[in-house]
Amino acid sequence: MAIISKFKTGSAKKILESFLSLSVLNVVNYIFPLIIIPILIKRLGVENYGGYIFAYTVLNYMNLLVQYGFNFSATNKIAKNQGNVQLISETYSSITVIRLVISFILVLILLVLYLIIPDTLSLYLLGSGIFLGQGLIPVWLFQGLEKMKFITIINLVVRLVAFVFIYNFVQTEQDMGLLMSFQSLSFMLGALASAFIVYLTFKIKFFLPAFSQIKADLKEGWQLFLSTIGMNFYRESNIIILGLVTNYTVVGLYAPAEKLVKAMQSFTNIIVTALYPYFSRQFVQDNTTVMESFQKVGRYLTVFFLFGSVIICLLSSIIIELYLGEVIYNTVINLRILSFVILLGGLNYYYGIIGLVNRGENKFFTKAVWLSGLSSIISCFFCVYFWGDIGASIAMVLAELILLLLVFRKLKVISWG
């Protein structure tokens, strides 16, 4: 009864609510794309699907520029000032303006490139709503306020609408433009809906922020922006490198395995994400009890992540057959190798973002991420040249391992009590 009452009040209740909301949110964000992948491969063919996912990955790189690390720096600020409506409104306005400016610059670049090479860039221009929409969805705000249920509902509705349109109207390779347009539409609808909720439910107002506010938010998010770019630089670069070194068919063999692992990894990351606002507040105290609690949770997560990686590795052949309708040898091998990204990536997120960043080690974590990222890029080119898509999987696991070793070394140096 004591445990039950604990989860009905206080921080434990907020963590549980965030965990449940993030769980549903990740199901929504990943289940529809996962369901549509085998359908698209059959309708578009492996090569055309590879071309689509290559373009989508490039657009996600642009989204990283728009996000600018605010999903961590701003979440931290909001979590520590949940009752300060004025500060929240100023932060919301400032970050919205920053993301709009970055998005419009990227759209302008795409327009200029489209005039030069229209056949190649048309797909990217149609997909510009992907980074524009995501930039205007203030996930950081809902997470900092620990009100993730709102963004979960929004994503469920808009993803479902996009899925229905894609399923019914994308039938052949001639419909790739429609496919990318529907993806853009889903994020733009989410941005519009979230703006209404922010204003009507939380009474947070948007206004033109002072330049000093914009400058302060840019400074706060800079180190996390660099680390986020660096981390995703190698986590998202494999598809790009495969497309450049090999061909879209090889990309099509690799991409389903990577998407499956990232979807599975998202269910481990939600645990860490749900804990982020809690530890952001707790680390302010900087006492032995907080450190012991952090270490204890870390041990539990290690066992949980390892169990997930081993199960996926052992069941890779069955998973691919159920997912794609046939056993594709290379895709099975890729899934087996990438399964350990769940363990390594989850620990990097927990000990790196929640641990080092909350302890003021932003700069070190940024350097560590970029070091592992650059080593991943180099090793990926080398491995892909000799082993194709299998090499890309090996390179990603190596990058996560290098980052984790660097993070653990730093944790040992600063001593966690």
Summary of the structure (lengths in Angstrom):
residues: 417
radius of gyration: 21.1
end to end distance: 32.1
largest distance: 67.8
contacts: 1470
relative contact order: 0.12
helix: 88%
strand: 0%
